Amino acid sequence: SDAPGTTAGETAALGTTAGATDALGTSAATPTPAENSTTTPAEKIPQVVSFSPARVYADGGHTVTIYVTDFPDVQAASEVSAVATAADGTQLTFAVVSIAKNAAGVTTVVLTTTAGAAGKANVVIYTSAMKTRPSIILDLVAVPAGAPNVTLFAPSIGECRAG
């Protein structure tokens, strides 16, 4: 029978199977074979939880730490790759320094940047076995040239007391 409050046509349009209801009487969507063609039920899709810092200088040599859930188990950092597409379209390879998974299943990937064009860079981390590859947008900032220009210094007057 149809899901409560729906007709046969509405049930078909919603993509549910007739009679597919849970304990509360609500219908459950049934995925089509096309939706399952790229992933298997056992495959988990890695997701970036956070990363830091979000902005580094574009001259390279800066450490970025990325936290990812459902990342495949690996034995060494050499099994993980990090590739970035810089703002000008050039491909950059970042060195993966370390990788570790905590008890909660969150993988920490530490990488070192290489020099690239200033602007937003799309950084992808992956292993050879991964179908879905998590990515971040890293802001590569041009290294300032010349002396800094200090526009505000506060407080400009202060007391110094002994004691």
N, C-alpha and C positions, 0 to 999 in steps of 0.2 A: 504494500500500500504506500501511498505518498506520505511525505513528511507532514506533520500536523499543520493545518492552515494553508496548504499548498495544493494546487491541482497537478495532474500528471504533467501538463505542459510546463508549469512553473518549476516542477522538480527537475525535469530534463534541462531547462534553461539554467538552473542553478548548478548543474553538474553533479547532482547527488544521485545515488542509487536508490530505487524504490525500496522502502523498508529499512534503510540504513539510518537508524536512530540510536542515540546513546541513552543512558539511564534516565536522563531528564526529558527525553522525548524530542530532542532537537536533532535535525538531520546532520549527517556528517558528509563532507565533500569527499568524493572518490576521485583521486588523481587519474588522469588519462595516461595511457602508455607513453604519449609524447612528452609529458611532464617528467617521466621517469627515465627518459632515454639517456640523459647525461649524468645522472647520479643514481646510485644504488641505495637502498635503505641503510646499509651499513656505513656508507660514506658520509662523513660529517664535513660541513662547509666551514673552513677556518674564517674567523672574524677578528679584525683588529679591535681590541678593547680600548687601548690608548697608546700614545707614543709621546716621547719627549726627547729633546726639545722640538717644537714645531717649526722653528726658524734657526738656521745656522748660516755662517758665512759661506760664500760660494767658492772659497779658495781650497776647500777640501781638508781632510784630516780631523773632522769633527765627529764625535760619538753621538749616535742616535739610538735610543732604546725603544723597541716596539714590543707590545704585549698582545699576544694572539691566543684565542681560544680554539680548540679543536685542530691544532696544528699537528701534523703527523709526527710520530716518534722518530727521532734521529739520534745517531750515536755521537756525531761530531759536527762542529760548525762547518766543516768542509762539505757537508752534504746539503747545505742550504745556500741558495744564491740570492743576491739582491741586485736588481737592475733598475735604473732610473731613466726616465725620459726627461731631459732638461727642457727648459722653456724654449730653447732654440731648436728642439727636436733631436739633439744628439743623444746617443745612448751612453750612459755611465754605468760602470760596474762598481758597486760598493763592496768593501770587504766585510764579510760576516766574521766578527771577532769571537763571539760566544753565543751559545744557545743552551737554555735550561728550562725544564718544565717543573712547576711546583706541584704540591699535593692537590691543589684545586684544579689542575689541568691547564693552567695558563702558562703558555710558553713565552719566555723572554728571549728576544732576539736582539743582540747588540751588534751594531754595524758601524763602520767608519766610512765617512763620505769621501768622494774624490772631487777634484775641481770640476766645476761646470758653470754654465751660463746662469746669471742671476735670474730669478723668477720662480714660478711654481714648478716643481719637479714631481712627476708621478713615480713613486718608488714601489716596486713589486717584489715580494719575498716569496720564495718557493723552493720545493724539492723536486727532483725529477719525477716522482710518482704522483704529484698533485695535479688534479684537473682544474680546481678552483684555486686561484692565487690571490691572497689578500694584498691590498695596496694602501698606501697613504699618500697624501699630498704634503710634500716638504717644501718649505719656503727657503730657497737659496738666496741670500742677500749679498749684494755687492760689498766688498770690503771697502770701508771708507778710506779716502785719500786725503792727506793733509792733516793739519792740526784740528782738534775738536773746537767747536764754537759753543761756549757755555753761555746760555741766555738767561738763566736764573740760578741764583745761589741763595738758599734760605736755610737758616737765618743769616743775614749779612752781619749782624752784630751779636755777640754772645758774651756771657760773663765767665770769668775763671775765678773760682774761689778755692782757697787752700783748705785742706781739712780732711 
